[in-house]
């Protein structure tokens, strides 16, 4: 209690009183620049913000916030895993269906004031329009500029001001920007690329006959957008009063050393469901089914515990205590679930190994976990607590946005515009301005300065954010030595591997029904993260034929975030050696897709290669990485028998600098980055507006189920029934085509072979089709 009291004793009134009593030479803002900052008295170096301890976890992240005792932190961990009311539809499970892999709580994070003089802390609303008035200098006619950036630029040097400036238009950045605009802030988003979306966008190719091919670049497996669920992206759309049209399907084709088999979502006991799969593939089917049902039974209460806390309730400040009080009824009625709460943040294998021993079942759990970048050991428990009950219940399905991934981006950009925000493409941020101990704006390439009155939000990766900040000496001079340490720690976070891509446009004549999604594992005895051991295939035209010319398929084949960047570093992208090496590394991709479509080389009309260097340059990603390598499983503060949060939070040690994206909690993947954007926006928003938005989302979700009481019936056999391939078991591939049924390319047929480069897809040659 004493520490909590001390953390908040420095009120704005006290700060202003000290400032008034100080001599003019030592008043805050009376002197500018590094030398002046060093001359300030210690009590004024952080005069705007509550002075607080820094808590460092195993991953090196510094949490700015309260100095709390371990027991207090443990209590906060328990208290913050909170809930929302469950909704029940006629004939529908009481829990939401199909919630996805993301954690929607921030247990264990210390409470921290955003800033006592900020509009959110005062409870006042943000300005609705961008201001064009210059901020008056604290000292009239003071000629000394504020040397707050590497270039010596100050936020005082511009009349262009917004409440919030967002760097980067990935799903996290767009979610944050759109929600902040929805909260009433004036928002400006800057994107370095000529396309919005970050890793989630598409590029076009028009062939010589005028046909348009739209290739997916980013995520291929989506879930939970077709109805109200715990999917953070769906909840963002609900908060923005938008819907995302999708087309659904019910399974994934798996290609492993055991052969081709199919994972079907939904009821485990339905024909072709997971229990049938275990009877077919497990070494001891009855043992596998018993272990599976026991594990699911343990996870169901935890699923409800997480589902009880909606994404829209989360924020990383003291307001969390109020925004999550709706959780109390669930824990009062389910007290036993409290004992399992630590498993939510811990490595999932610590829970699964208590139940699962059968080899095939263990392999499947590792494969399902691998979407996070790790097998079960290293994957945060929350991910699997959502995936296993969510994928294995009536009504579950996967989906693909109608119009491709670009449609999701376009929808978010439209929401930003609808609520008064704006975005500029091809605007590269060179520096984040930090002056007077807080982030106050950005400097664009070319020298344009844009001021941020309330916050700067970075959606860039942590490795790409750190170089934008002032150096250690400047941060220290501004009273931010901990931020200088944080900068160094963040730069050392390890990165996952990159991705090798093969984009194909093919003739679909004579092909049987294919599954849209396929996963291939080359060798179970090797770690799933080994280079070229896991390959993902997505055929979007199975669900949405409009993204390719009539009668054609688009096929995206890629390694699952495990391609080593070191193999590519230093290669000349214009050299023949580089082009040859791309084809060499793509051989595993060709071998995999030929297992699914044996005659595919005869069908190819467009072929495009992309390497980790393409990822690095085209997507503005540090070393082309899939994301940070931050496994779960560490101990809180390194010693306590409680799990730590593996990812950093959205706040940083630099006041008014907030982050979102896959470098922060809850981690890698579209649902996770959408969650991070929503958490960042909520943290900056006044608490009353945040609570109002929570109410709007709950009301919108409730209205959906009132209007669609028979949704589950239509899922089983109606307009909402997901796509299921026709054909002989196992369906989803073309491996059973007889040789006489194989496609024969016409004599003299050529394919367009190219690469992704500056300006998009570039054809470099026309080559004869392989015979």
C-alpha positions in Angstrom: 0.0 0.0 0.0 2.8 2.3 0.8 4.4 1.8 -2.6 1.1 2.4 -4.3 0.7 5.6 -2.4 4.2 6.8 -3.1 3.7 6.1 -6.9 0.8 8.5 -7.1 1.8 11.2 -4.6 3.4 13.3 -7.2 0.2 14.9 -8.4 0.0 17.6 -11.0 -0.7 20.2 -8.4 2.4 19.4 -6.5 4.5 19.4 -9.7 3.1 22.8 -10.7 3.7 24.2 -7.2 7.4 23.1 -7.3 7.7 24.6 -10.8 6.3 27.9 -9.6 8.5 28.1 -6.6 11.7 27.3 -8.6 13.9 30.0 -9.9 13.4 30.9 -13.6 16.6 29.2 -14.5 15.4 25.9 -13.2 11.8 25.9 -14.1 10.6 23.1 -16.4 10.7 24.2 -20.0 12.6 27.3 -19.2 15.8 25.9 -20.7 16.1 23.7 -23.7 18.7 21.3 -25.2 20.9 18.6 -23.8 23.1 20.9 -21.7 20.1 22.5 -20.1 18.5 19.1 -19.3 21.7 18.0 -17.6 21.7 21.2 -15.5 18.1 20.6 -14.3 17.7 19.6 -10.7 16.9 15.9 -10.2 13.3 16.5 -9.0 12.5 18.2 -12.3 13.9 15.7 -14.7 10.6 13.7 -14.8 8.3 16.4 -13.7 5.3 15.5 -15.8 5.1 11.8 -15.0 4.8 9.7 -11.9 8.3 8.6 -11.0 8.2 4.8 -10.8 10.4 1.8 -10.6 11.3 -0.3 -13.6 10.6 -4.0 -13.5 12.8 -6.1 -15.8 11.7 -9.6 -16.9 13.7 -12.4 -18.4 13.1 -11.2 -22.0 14.8 -7.9 -21.1 11.7 -5.8 -21.3 11.5 -2.9 -18.8 8.0 -2.3 -17.5 7.6 1.3 -16.5 5.2 1.4 -13.6 4.7 0.8 -10.0 7.4 -0.7 -7.8 5.3 -3.6 -6.4 6.3 -6.5 -4.2 6.2 -10.0 -5.7 3.1 -10.8 -3.7 1.3 -7.8 -4.9 2.3 -8.7 -8.5 0.9 -12.2 -8.0 -2.3 -10.8 -6.7 -2.5 -8.4 -9.7 -2.0 -11.4 -12.0 -5.0 -13.2 -10.4 -7.2 -10.1 -10.4 -6.6 -9.1 -14.0 -7.6 -12.4 -15.6 -11.2 -11.2 -15.9 -14.3 -11.7 -17.8 -17.2 -10.5 -19.8 -20.7 -11.9 -19.7 -21.4 -15.0 -21.8 -24.0 -14.9 -24.4 -26.3 -17.8 -25.2 -28.0 -18.3 -28.5 -30.8 -20.7 -29.1 -29.2 -24.1 -29.7 -25.8 -22.6 -29.3 -23.1 -23.3 -26.6 -23.0 -20.8 -23.8 -19.4 -20.0 -24.8 -18.5 -18.1 -27.9 -17.6 -20.4 -30.8 -14.3 -20.5 -32.5 -12.3 -18.0 -30.5 -8.8 -17.7 -31.8 -5.3 -17.9 -30.6 -4.7 -14.8 -28.6 -4.6 -13.8 -24.9 -7.0 -11.0 -24.1 -5.7 -10.0 -20.7 -2.5 -8.4 -19.4 -2.0 -10.2 -16.1 1.0 -9.1 -14.0 1.6 -5.8 -15.7 2.2 -3.0 -13.3 -0.2 -0.1 -13.2 1.2 3.1 -14.7 -0.3 6.5 -15.3 -0.3 7.7 -18.9 0.6 11.2 -17.8 -1.1 13.3 -15.2 -1.4 16.2 -17.6 -2.8 14.2 -20.5 -6.5 14.5 -21.5 -7.0 10.8 -20.8 -5.7 11.1 -17.3 -7.9 14.2 -16.6 -10.9 12.4 -18.1 -11.3 15.1 -20.7 -12.0 14.2 -24.3 -9.4 14.5 -27.0 -9.4 17.2 -29.7 -11.5 16.2 -32.6 -9.5 18.1 -35.3 -5.9 18.4 -36.1 -4.5 21.7 -34.8 -2.6 24.0 -37.1 -1.5 26.4 -34.4 2.1 26.6 -33.4 2.7 25.8 -29.7 4.0 28.9 -27.9 7.5 28.7 -26.5 7.8 28.5 -22.8 10.4 31.2 -22.9 9.6 34.1 -25.3 12.3 34.8 -27.9 14.4 31.9 -26.7 16.7 31.2 -29.7 17.9 27.9 -28.4 16.3 24.9 -30.2 15.5 21.7 -28.5 18.1 19.2 -29.7 15.8 16.2 -29.2 16.6 14.1 -32.2 19.6 12.9 -34.1 19.1 15.8 -36.6 18.5 18.4 -33.8 14.9 18.9 -35.0 12.2 19.9 -32.4 8.4 19.4 -32.5 8.4 23.2 -32.0 9.5 23.5 -35.7 6.1 22.7 -37.2 2.6 23.9 -37.2 1.3 20.5 -38.2 -0.1 18.8 -35.1 -2.4 15.8 -34.4 -3.4 14.2 -31.2 -1.8 10.9 -32.2 0.7 10.0 -34.9 0.9 6.3 -35.8 3.9 4.8 -37.6 3.1 1.8 -39.8 -0.1 0.5 -41.3 0.1 -3.2 -40.4 -3.1 -4.7 -38.9 -1.9 -3.6 -35.4 -1.3 0.0 -36.6 -4.5 0.2 -38.5 -6.5 -1.2 -35.6 -4.9 1.3 -33.2 -5.4 4.2 -35.5 -9.0 3.4 -36.4 -10.0 2.9 -32.8 -8.3 6.0 -31.7 -10.2 7.9 -34.4 -13.3 6.2 -33.1 -12.5 7.5 -29.6 -12.4 11.0 -31.0 -8.7 11.7 -31.5 -7.2 13.4 -34.5 -5.0 10.7 -36.0 -2.4 10.7 -38.7 -0.9 7.4 -39.9 2.4 7.3 -41.9 3.2 4.3 -44.0 6.6 3.8 -45.7 5.3 1.5 -48.4 3.1 2.5 -51.3 0.5 -0.1 -50.1 -1.1 -0.3 -46.7 -1.3 -3.5 -44.7 2.3 -4.4 -43.7 2.6 -8.2 -44.0 -1.1 -8.4 -44.8 -1.6 -7.2 -48.4 -1.6 -8.4 -52.0 0.1 -7.6 -55.3 -1.3 -7.8 -58.8 -0.1 -9.2 -62.1 -1.8 -8.7 -65.4 -0.9 -11.3 -68.0 -0.4 -10.6 -71.7 -4.1 -11.7 -72.3 -5.3 -9.0 -69.9 -6.1 -11.5 -67.1 -5.7 -10.1 -63.5 -4.0 -12.3 -60.9 -4.1 -11.1 -57.3 -1.5 -12.8 -55.1 -1.7 -13.1 -51.3 1.5 -12.0 -49.5 0.7 -12.6 -45.9 -1.5 -14.7 -43.6 -3.5 -17.5 -45.1 -5.4 -19.1 -42.2 -8.2 -16.9 -40.7 -10.9 -17.8 -38.2 -13.7 -16.3 -36.3 -14.6 -13.4 -38.6 -18.0 -14.8 -39.8 -19.8 -14.2 -36.5 -19.2 -12.6 -33.1 -16.3 -14.4 -31.4 -13.3 -13.8 -29.3 -11.2 -13.1 -32.4 -9.6 -9.7 -31.6 -9.9 -8.6 -35.2 -13.6 -9.4 -35.3 -14.0 -7.5 -32.1 -12.2 -4.5 -33.6 -14.6 -4.6 -36.5 -17.5 -4.8 -34.1 -16.1 -1.7 -32.2 -15.9 0.1 -35.5 -19.4 -0.9 -36.5 -18.2 -2.8 -39.6 -18.4 -6.4 -40.9 -15.9 -8.3 -42.9 -17.5 -10.6 -45.6 -15.8 -14.0 -45.6 -16.2 -17.5 -47.0 -15.8 -20.4 -44.7 -14.3 -23.9 -45.0 -14.1 -26.8 -42.5 -10.6 -28.3 -42.6 -6.9 -28.4 -43.5 -5.2 -31.0 -45.6 -2.1 -32.4 -43.9 0.9 -33.9 -45.7 3.2 -35.7 -43.4 5.4 -38.8 -43.4 2.2 -40.8 -42.6 0.8 -39.5 -45.9 -2.2 -37.3 -46.7 -4.8 -36.9 -44.0 -7.3 -34.2 -43.2 -8.0 -32.2 -40.0 -11.7 -31.3 -39.8 -12.8 -28.6 -37.5 -16.0 -28.8 -35.5 -17.6 -31.5 -33.4 -15.0 -34.2 -32.6 -17.6 -37.0 -32.8 -19.1 -35.9 -36.1 -18.4 -38.1 -39.2 -14.8 -37.3 -40.4 -14.2 -35.4 -37.1 -11.1 -35.5 -34.9 -12.0 -38.8 -33.1 -12.3 -40.5 -36.5 -8.9 -39.2 -37.4 -7.4 -40.5 -34.1 -8.9 -43.9 -34.8 -7.2 -43.9 -38.2 -3.8 -42.5 -37.4 -3.0 -43.0 -33.7 -0.9 -45.9 -32.6 -3.4 -46.5 -29.7 -6.7 -45.0 -30.8 -8.6 -45.5 -27.6 -5.8 -44.1 -25.5 -5.5 -41.1 -27.8 -9.2 -40.4 -27.7 -9.3 -40.7 -23.9 -6.3 -38.4 -23.5 -7.7 -35.9 -25.9 -11.1 -35.7 -24.1 -9.4 -35.4 -20.7 -7.2 -32.5 -22.0 -10.2 -30.7 -23.6 -12.1 -31.1 -20.3 -9.3 -29.4 -18.4 -9.1 -26.6 -21.0 -12.9 -25.8 -21.2 -13.0 -23.9 -17.9 -9.9 -22.0 -18.8 -11.4 -21.2 -22.2 -14.4 -19.7 -20.4 -12.1 -17.8 -18.1 -10.4 -16.1 -21.0 -13.6 -15.7 -22.9 -15.0 -13.9 -19.9 -12.6 -11.1 -20.4 -13.3 -9.3 -23.7 -10.5 -7.8 -25.7 -12.2 -4.4 -25.4 -11.7 -4.5 -21.7 -7.9 -4.4 -21.7 -5.7 -1.4 -21.2 -2.3 -1.1 -19.7 -2.9 1.5 -17.0 -4.8 1.9 -13.7 -8.1 2.0 -15.6 -7.7 -1.8 -16.1 -9.0 -2.2 -12.5 -12.3 -0.6 -13.5 -12.6 -1.8 -17.1 -12.4 -5.5 -16.0 -14.7 -5.5 -13.0 -17.3 -7.3 -15.1 -15.2 -10.4 -14.6 -16.0 -10.8 -11.0 -19.2 -12.8 -11.4 -17.4 -15.5 -13.4 -14.7 -16.1 -10.8 -17.2 -16.0 -7.9 -19.1 -18.8 -9.6 -16.1 -20.7 -10.8 -13.5 -20.4 -7.9 -11.6 -23.6 -8.8 -10.5 -22.2 -12.2 -8.3 -19.7 -10.2 -5.8 -22.6 -9.5 -5.2 -23.0 -13.3 -4.8 -19.4 -14.2 -1.0 -19.5 -14.2 -1.2 -22.0 -17.1 -2.6 -19.2 -19.3 0.8 -17.5 -19.5 3.0 -20.5 -19.1 4.4 -22.8 -21.8 1.5 -25.1 -22.9 3.6 -28.3 -22.7 3.5 -28.0 -18.9 -0.2 -28.7 -19.0 -0.5 -30.9 -22.0 2.2 -33.4 -20.8 0.0 -34.1 -17.8 -2.5 -35.8 -20.2 -1.0 -36.6 -23.6 1.4 -39.5 -24.2 0.2 -40.9 -27.5 2.8 -40.0 -30.2 0.4 -38.9 -33.0 -1.6 -36.7 -30.6 1.5 -35.1 -29.3 2.6 -34.3 -32.9 -0.7 -32.8 -33.7 -0.6 -30.5 -30.7 2.9 -29.4 -31.6 1.7 -28.7 -35.1 -1.3 -26.7 -34.0 0.9 -24.7 -31.6 3.4 -23.9 -34.3 1.4 -21.1 -35.8 2.8 -19.0 -32.9 6.3 -19.8 -34.0 7.0 -22.6 -31.4 5.7 -26.1 -30.7 3.8 -26.8 -27.5 7.0 -26.1 -25.5 7.4 -22.4 -25.9 3.8 -21.5 -27.0 1.8 -19.4 -24.5 -0.9 -21.5 -22.9 -3.6 -18.9 -23.9 -2.9 -19.7 -27.5 -3.8 -23.3 -27.1 -6.5 -22.7 -24.6 -8.3 -20.8 -27.4 -7.3 -23.1 -30.3 -8.2 -26.5 -28.9 -11.7 -25.8 -27.5 -12.3 -23.2 -30.2 -11.5 -25.4 -33.2 -13.1 -28.6 -31.8 -16.7 -27.6 -31.1 -19.9 -27.4 -33.2 -19.9 -24.3 -35.4 -16.1 -24.0 -35.8 -14.7 -23.2 -39.2 -11.8 -21.4 -40.9 -12.4 -18.6 -43.3 -10.9 -16.4 -46.0 -11.9 -12.7 -46.5 -13.9 -12.1 -49.7 -11.6 -10.2 -52.0 -8.4 -11.5 -50.3 -6.4 -10.1 -47.4 -6.3 -6.7 -49.0 -10.0 -6.4 -48.3 -9.3 -6.5 -44.6 -6.8 -3.7 -44.9 -9.1 -1.7 -47.1 -11.9 -2.1 -44.6 -9.7 -0.8 -41.7 -8.4 2.1 -43.8 -12.0 3.0 -44.6 -12.8 3.0 -40.9 -9.9 5.3 -40.2 -11.3 7.7 -42.8 -14.9 7.3 -41.6 -14.0 8.5 -38.1 -11.9 11.4 -39.3 -8.4 10.0 -39.3 -6.1 10.0 -42.3 -3.2 8.0 -43.8 -0.3 9.0 -46.0 1.6 6.3 -48.1 5.2 6.5 -49.2 6.0 8.5 -46.1 9.0 7.1 -44.3 9.5 8.1 -40.6 13.2 8.8 -40.0 13.1 9.8 -36.3 10.8 9.9 -33.3 11.2 13.3 -31.5 11.8 13.0 -27.8 12.0 16.3 -25.9 11.3 17.3 -22.3 11.3 13.6 -21.4 8.5 12.5 -23.7 7.7 11.6 -27.3 6.3 14.7 -29.1 6.3 13.9 -32.8 8.1 12.4 -35.8 10.5 13.6 -38.5 9.8 12.2 -42.0 12.4 11.5 -44.6 12.9 14.9 -46.3 12.7 16.8 -43.1 8.9 17.3 -42.6 8.1 17.5 -38.9 4.7 16.4 -37.5 3.8 17.0 -33.8 1.9 14.5 -31.7 0.1 16.2 -28.8 -1.1 13.0 -27.1 1.1 10.1 -28.2 3.3 8.5 -30.9 2.2 4.9 -31.6 4.8 2.7 -33.4 3.6 -0.3 -35.3 7.1 -1.0 -36.6 8.9 -3.9 -35.2 11.0 -3.3 -32.1 14.2 -3.5 -34.1 12.9 -1.0 -36.6 11.5 1.3 -33.8 14.7 1.5 -31.7 16.9 3.2 -34.4 14.3 6.0 -34.7 14.9 7.1 -31.1 17.6 9.5 -29.8 20.9 8.1 -28.7 21.8 7.2 -25.1 23.4 10.5 -24.2 20.3 12.5 -25.3 17.9 10.2 -23.5 20.0 10.4 -20.3 20.2 14.1 -20.6 16.4 14.2 -20.7 16.2 12.2 -17.5 15.5 8.9 -19.3 18.5 6.7 -18.5 16.2 3.7 -18.1 14.9 4.3 -21.6 18.5 4.2 -22.9 18.9 0.8 -21.2 15.6 -0.4 -22.6 16.7 0.6 -26.1 19.7 -1.6 -25.9 17.8 -4.5 -24.4 15.1 -4.3 -27.1 17.6 -4.3 -29.9 18.9 -7.7 -28.5 15.6 -9.5 -28.7 16.2 -12.6 -30.9 14.2 -12.9 -34.1 12.4 -15.9 -35.7 13.5 -16.9 -39.2 12.2 -15.4 -42.4 10.0 -16.8 -45.2 10.7 -18.2 -48.7 7.8 -17.7 -51.1 6.6 -19.2 -54.3 3.6 -17.6 -56.0 2.0 -19.6 -58.8 -0.8 -18.9 -61.2 -2.0 -22.2 -62.8 -4.6 -23.6 -65.1 -7.3 -25.4 -63.0 -8.7 -27.5 -65.9 -9.7 -31.0 -64.7 -8.6 -30.6 -61.1 -10.7 -32.1 -58.3 -11.9 -30.1 -55.4 -8.9 -28.9 -53.4 -8.7 -27.8 -49.8 -7.9 -24.1 -49.6 -5.3 -24.7 -46.8 -2.6 -27.3 -46.7 0.3 -27.9 -44.2 3.2 -30.2 -44.9 5.7 -31.6 -42.4 8.8 -33.3 -43.9 10.2 -35.1 -40.8 8.6 -35.4 -37.3 12.0 -36.3 -35.8 13.3 -32.8 -36.6 12.2 -29.7 -34.8 9.3 -28.0 -36.5 11.3 -24.8 -36.6 14.1 -26.4 -38.6 14.7 -24.7 -42.0 12.4 -26.1 -44.6 10.8 -28.7 -42.4 7.3 -27.1 -42.5 5.6 -25.8 -45.7 2.3 -24.0 -45.9 0.1 -23.9 -49.0 -2.9 -21.7 -49.6 -5.2 -21.8 -52.7 -7.5 -18.8 -52.3 -9.3 -19.3 -55.6 -11.0 -22.4 -54.1 -13.2 -20.0 -52.1 -12.9 -16.8 -54.0 -12.4 -17.3 -57.8 -12.6 -13.6 -58.5 -8.9 -13.0 -57.5 -7.8 -14.9 -60.7 -8.9 -15.1 -64.3 -11.7 -17.6 -65.0 -10.7 -21.2 -64.8 -7.4 -20.5 -63.0 -6.0 -21.1 -59.5 -3.6 -19.0 -57.4 -1.3 -21.1 -55.3 0.9 -19.6 -52.5 3.6 -21.9 -51.2 5.9 -20.8 -48.4 8.1 -21.9 -45.6 6.7 -21.3 -42.1 8.9 -18.5 -40.7 12.0 -20.7 -40.5 14.2 -19.6 -43.5 17.6 -18.5 -42.1 18.3 -14.9 -43.0 22.1 -15.5 -42.6 22.0 -17.6 -45.8 20.9 -14.5 -47.8 22.7 -11.7 -46.1 25.0 -9.8 -48.3 23.8 -11.3 -51.6 23.5 -9.0 -54.6 19.8 -9.0 -55.5 20.7 -8.1 -59.1 23.1 -11.0 -59.6 22.5 -14.2 -61.4 23.8 -16.0 -58.3 21.0 -14.6 -56.3 18.4 -15.6 -58.8 19.8 -19.1 -59.0 19.9 -19.4 -55.2 16.2 -18.5 -55.0 15.3 -21.4 -57.2 17.6 -23.7 -55.3 16.0 -22.8 -51.9 12.5 -23.0 -53.5 13.0 -26.7 -54.5 11.4 -27.9 -51.3 8.4 -25.7 -52.2 8.1 -27.3 -55.6 8.5 -30.8 -54.1 5.7 -30.1 -51.7 3.2 -28.7 -54.1 3.9 -31.6 -56.5 2.7 -34.0 -53.8 -0.7 -32.2 -53.8 -0.9 -31.5 -57.6 1.4 -33.9 -59.4 1.1 -32.2 -62.8 1.4 -28.6 -61.6 4.5 -27.8 -63.6 2.5 -28.4 -66.8 -0.2 -26.0 -65.5 2.0 -23.0 -64.5 1.3 -19.7 -66.2 2.8 -17.4 -63.7 5.7 -18.1 -61.3 7.2 -15.6 -58.9 9.9 -16.1 -56.3 10.4 -14.0 -53.1 13.2 -14.5 -50.6 14.0 -13.2 -47.1 15.7 -10.2 -48.7 12.3 -9.5 -50.5 10.6 -9.7 -47.1 13.1 -7.4 -45.5 12.9 -4.7 -48.3 9.3 -5.0 -49.5 7.6 -5.4 -46.0 10.1 -3.2 -44.1 10.9 -6.1 -41.7 14.1 -6.4 -39.7 16.0 -9.3 -41.3 12.7 -10.3 -43.0 11.7 -11.9 -39.7 8.4 -13.7 -39.0 8.5 -12.0 -35.5 10.3 -12.0 -32.2 11.6 -15.2 -30.7 10.1 -14.9 -27.2 9.0 -18.3 -25.9 6.7 -18.7 -23.0 7.8 -20.7 -19.9 10.0 -18.3 -17.9 9.4 -17.5 -14.2 8.1 -14.2 -13.1 11.0 -11.9 -12.2 13.2 -14.9 -13.0 12.6 -16.6 -9.6 8.9 -16.7 -8.6 6.9 -19.9 -9.3 4.5 -17.9 -11.6 4.9 -17.5 -15.3 6.0 -14.2 -16.8 4.5 -12.5 -19.8 6.9 -13.4 -22.6 6.3 -10.3 -24.7 6.7 -6.6 -23.7 3.6 -4.5 -23.1 2.4 -1.6 -25.3 3.9 1.0 -23.0 7.5 2.0 -23.1 9.8 3.8 -20.7 9.5 6.9 -22.8 6.3 8.7 -21.9 3.8 9.1 -24.7 5.6 6.5 -26.8 3.3 3.5 -27.3 3.8 0.4 -29.4 1.7 -2.3 -31.1 2.3 -5.1 -33.5 3.9 -8.5 -33.2 6.8 -7.1 -31.1 4.5 -6.7 -28.1 1.9 -8.7 -26.2 0.2 -10.9 -27.2 2.7 -11.7 -30.0 2.7 -13.1 -33.5 -0.3 -13.5 -35.8 -3.2 -11.5 -37.1 -5.4 -11.9 -34.0 -2.5 -11.0 -31.7 -1.5 -7.9 -33.6 -5.1 -6.7 -33.8 -5.3 -7.2 -30.0 -2.1 -5.2 -29.5 -3.6 -2.3 -31.5 -6.8 -2.4 -29.5 -4.9 -2.5 -26.2 -2.8 0.5 -27.3 -5.8 2.5 -28.3 -7.7 1.7 -25.1 -4.6 2.6 -23.0 -4.6 6.1 -24.5 -8.3 6.6 -24.4 -10.2 8.2 -21.5 -11.7 5.5 -19.3 -15.3 6.6 -19.8 -15.0 6.4 -23.6 -13.3 3.1 -23.3 -16.2 1.7 -21.2 -18.7 3.2 -23.7 -17.0 1.3 -26.5 -17.1 -1.9 -24.5 -20.8 -1.5 -24.1 -21.3 -0.8 -27.9 -19.4 -4.1 -28.7 -21.4 -6.1 -26.3 -24.6 -4.7 -27.6 -23.6 -5.3 -31.2 -22.7 -8.9 -30.5 -25.9 -9.5 -28.7 -28.0 -8.1 -31.6 -26.3 -10.5 -34.0 -27.5 -13.6 -32.0 -31.0 -12.1 -31.6 -31.2 -11.7 -35.3 -29.7 -15.1 -36.1 -31.1 -17.6 -33.5 -30.8 -20.5 -36.0 -27.2 -19.8 -37.0 -25.9 -23.2 -35.8 -28.6 -25.0 -37.8 -27.6 -23.1 -41.0 -24.0 -24.0 -40.3 -24.8 -27.7 -40.3 -26.9 -27.6 -43.5 -27.8 -24.2 -44.8 -26.4 -21.0 -46.1 -23.7 -20.8 -43.5 -22.4 -24.4 -44.2 -18.6 -24.2 -44.7 -16.9 -25.5 -47.9 -16.0 -29.2 -47.8 -14.2 -30.8 -50.8 -16.0 -33.5 -52.7 -14.2 -36.7 -53.5 -12.7 -39.9 -52.2 -11.3 -39.9 -48.6 -9.1 -38.2 -47.8 -10.4 -35.3 -49.8 -8.6 -32.0 -50.5 -5.7 -33.0 -52.9 -5.2 -34.1 -56.5 -2.7 -36.9 -55.7 -5.2 -39.6 -56.9 -5.4 -38.3 -60.5 -4.5 -41.0 -62.9 -1.6 -40.3 -65.4 -4.0 -40.1 -68.3 -6.0 -37.4 -66.4 -2.9 -35.2 -66.0 -2.9 -31.8 -67.7 -0.8 -31.5 -70.9 0.4 -28.1 -71.7 0.0 -27.0 -75.4 3.1 -27.2 -77.5 5.1 -23.9 -77.2 3.3 -22.7 -74.1 5.3 -20.3 -72.0 5.0 -19.0 -68.4 5.8 -15.6 -67.0 8.6 -15.9 -64.5 9.4 -13.0 -62.2 10.1 -11.6 -58.8 8.7 -9.2 -56.3 10.8 -6.0 -56.5 10.5 -2.2 -56.2 7.1 -1.2 -57.6 5.6 -4.7 -57.1 5.7 -7.8 -59.3 8.2 -7.6 -62.1 8.3 -10.1 -65.0 11.9 -10.9 -65.8 11.5 -13.5 -68.5 9.1 -15.8 -70.3 10.1 -19.5 -70.1 8.9 -22.7 -71.7 6.5 -24.7 -69.5 8.3 -27.8 -68.1 7.5 -31.0 -69.9 
